[in-house]
């Protein structure tokens, strides 16, 4: 929803992590080069020789906010695919590495749908999580009014830097996962596919297309992160269940039956969690 300080949240996050931050406002006239960069011809005033030089776009940063990403055509949206998947941009046949860590956050306005372009499934699949931000509670809204309409300024304290973040990322991958937990994550993901025998009948009717293997990878990595944040060096089935909704909800394509019955992807994931239990 608009007005929930999403941009402020991401900018504050980048500042607290001592990372470079760039924001791109996606509009219908935005071109791929406006994101990745463009080549320009420069002339040496002394010799008169001309040469091309690449001007880096806003994607060459560490924290990139793609604001209202669904307001630009798929051609421009696709400019982020290679960057999000491989951490590099290909320009004129040359690979240009992006800074590390590289983190993309995108927003979508759920109200105004005129002039929007749904994100391709291949791009949605590259987002690790789909987080829904609702309106704050009454108490929180009163606090917002109190703190944002006065003269007090908040100083953001840096708590991490790029080097420590990369170390923590490695720690996450080092967290062990038991075989039964891996199997549980795989069964949850496979149950989103209509043709699988373990898919509940109602879910099979609601889903037109299910989640791929990247969903399982995201589920395990997110569960590892949750375990590490909780001070544990092992992953439990409850970690998998807690991260299932944000991992799966944007990777499920609903069928006509689901739309006719008013079923959302969150309802589908909740039904899966009821039907697919740890062993």
Protein Blocks (a to p, Z undefined) as FASTA:
>chain_A
ZZilmmmmmmmmmmmnopacddddddfklcfklmnopcdddddfknopacddddddfklc
fbdcdehkllpcfklmmmmmmmmmnopaceehiacdddddddddddddfkbmghiacddf
klmmmpmbacddddddfklmmmmmmmmmmmbdcddddfbdfklmmmmmmmmmmpccdfkl
mmmmmmmmmmmpmkbmklcfklmmmpmbdcdfklmmmmmmmmmmmmmmnopabdcfklmm
mmmmmmmmmmcccdfklmmnopafklmmmmmmmmmccZZ
